[in-house]
Amino acid sequence: MIYLVEDDPSIRKLVSYALKGAGYEVESFESAEEMNAAAGKQNPELYLLDIMLPGKSGLEILSEIRSSSVLRDIPVIMLTAKGTEYDKVLGLDSGADDYISKPFGMMELLSRIKAVLRRAERQKQRDDISWGGISISPSSHTVRVNGSKAELTLKEFNLLLYLMENEGIVLDRDSILNTVWGYSFDGENRTVDVHIRHLREKLGDEGLRIETVKGVGYRFRGHDE
């Protein structure tokens, strides 16, 4: 089931038709309020959210989804007429899994949906990882530091998982952006540095395991020297 929240009736109808034609079940809504009023007990597999909506914006809906213990792991793709780099960074940093600008082709949208759903499924199947005092569980989407649960955002979680899965390997900022955010932003890889800083703070002393490799990127050190 895919939930589509789009206030333009022509786009809503076109996207719904394309998704149904591709074999997906779809529920479409004009606003967050309409979605909340009509949504059934079944949680969707994915949200398609327009940013500019009457009432709550798509970013506000996204924030609510990522703050929910029940919904936080459901993939979200943002749909918007805005095409600036700032809006892309804002949406993805807020926890969106992908971003597509209007006007877009239906084949491109379907391809993005398939890719996002595949990534979500692969993450569920990943094994738990432990290095030092940090344990991360992709299936339960939890991180524990010296036995205590760490509260991470979705992007912080995915960033830590990528680093820990590649323990000892130097990862450049572009590869981190492409893997964790799904995009490469020329001149915008400072978003990686910001998330690394926040991640280190939340991991406390164990955050020192995330090492900066000057001029290149970052490396996770699992083994104590």
N, C-alpha and C positions, 0 to 999 in steps of 0.2 A: 504494500500500500504506500502510495506517495501522496503527501499533502502539498498542494499548490496554493500559495496565498499571493494573489495578483489582483489588483483593482481594475485593470484594463480588461473589459469583458471580451474584446476580440483576441487579445493575447491569451487570456485564460482559456477560452474555447479552443484556440489553435493548439496550445500546449497540451491540454487535456486530450484532445483528439489524437495527437501524435503519440502520447504516452500509452493510451489505450491500444492504439494500433501496434505498438511495440510489445504489447502483452502485459503492461503494468496496470494494476488497479489504481485509480486516482480519485481523490476527493479534492475539489477545488473550492476556494473561498475568496471573498472580496476583501476581507479584513481579518485581523486577529480575533476580534470579538465574534465574528461569524464562525471562525474556525473553532473557537473555544465552546461556542454554543452548540455546534453541530457535531463536533468530534465524538466518535463512539469510544468504546472501551479498548479497541485495538489501536496500539501505538503504530505510527507509520514506520516504514523502513528508511524513509528519507523525506526531508523538507525542501521544497523549492520556495524561497522567500523573495518577493520584491522588496527593495529597500524603501521606496517611497510609497507608503500606504496611508489610507485614512485612519486616524486614531493612532494606534501603536505602529511604529516603523518596523521594518524588517529587522533592523539591528536590535531593537528592543525585544522583539520576539526571540531572536537568536540568543540574547542575554538570558532570557527566561529559560530557554531550552538548556543552555549550558549550566545553569544554576540548579536544574532539577536533577535529583538523584535517579529518577526514573528515565528521563529523556536525554540526559547529557551526552550519551554515546551515539545518538542517532545522527547520521550525516546530514549536513545542511549545505545547500548550494544557493548562493545569493544571485538574484536576477535584478538588474538595474539598468536604467538608461545612462547612469553616470559612468564615465569611462576613464576617469583620472586615476593615476597611480595611487594617489592618497586614499581614494575610496576603496581600491583593491586591498591596500595594506590594512586599512581600518577594518574592513569586513573579515579578512583572514586572521588578523590579530585578535579579533573578537571571538574567534572560534569557528568560523565558517570553514568548510572543507574545500570549497571551490567557489569560483566567481565567474559569471558570464555576463557580458555587456549586451544590451539591446542596441540595435537589432541583431538577433542571432539566428542561425540556421537550425532546423530541427535535428538534422543529423549530428551537428556539433553538440547540441544539448543532450541527445541520447548517448553519445559517446562519453560525455562528461559524467552522466549519471552512472553508466556502467562502470567507469573507472573508479568513481567514489565508492560504489557499493562493493567492488572487488577489494579495494583497500580496507574497507571496514570489516569484511569477512576474513581477510588475511590476518588482521590484527587480533580478531577473536581467537584464531588458531595458534597464535604465538605462545611459546613456552614462557613460564615465569623466569626471571633473571635475578640473581643476587650477586652483588659485588660489595665487599666490605660491609658497611651497615645499611646499605640501600637494597631494598627488594622491590621489584616492580612486577605486577601481574596484569598482562594485557587482557585476559579473559574477564577479570573482575574490575579492571580499570582502577587499580589501587597502587599506591606507593607507600612503603613504610621505611622510615629512617630510624634505625636503632629500636625497632619495635613499635614506634609511634607512627600513626597515619599522617602522611603529608598531604595537604590540600593544594593540588596543582590545577591550573587551567588545562583545557584540552590540548592546547599547543605546547604548554610546558611538559605535559605528560608525554606527548608524541616526540618532543625534542629529547627528553631524557631517555625514552625507549630507543630512539635511533642511536644516541651516543653509547648506551650500554650494550646494544647489540653489536656495536663495532668497537668494543673495548680495545684500547691500545692503538687504534687506527686514527690518523689525523684526518679530520673531515673539514673540507673547505666550506666557506659560507655559502657558495653557490649550490653545492650538493645538499647542504642542510636545507636551504630554501626550497629547492626542487622536491626534496623528499617529504619534509614536514609541512610546508605550505603549499606545495604543488605548483609553484611559480618561481620564476627567476626575475627579480626586479633589478634592473640596472641602477646602481647608485642607492638602492634601498636595502642592502644587506645589513645595515645597522639594526634592523629589526631583530636579527639573530643575536647581536650583542646585547640588546635590551632584554631579550628573553633568557639568555644565558645568565645575566646578572640577577634577574628575579629568581631563576631556578637555583642558583648558588645560595641565595639568601634563604630560600625555603628549605634547603637541604642542610643548613647549618655547617658544622665542621666537615661533614661528608661532601659538601659542595666543592671542597678543594680538590676532589677527584676529577672535576672538570677543568682541564688545563688549557690555557691559552697558548697556541703555537703562533708566535708573532709573525705577522705577514701572511699567514695561511688560514688558520681557523681554530678548531678545538679538538681535543682528544680526551676521552674518558679513561682514567687510570683506575683499573680495578684492583690490581695487586699492590699491596703496601710494600714500599721499598725498605 
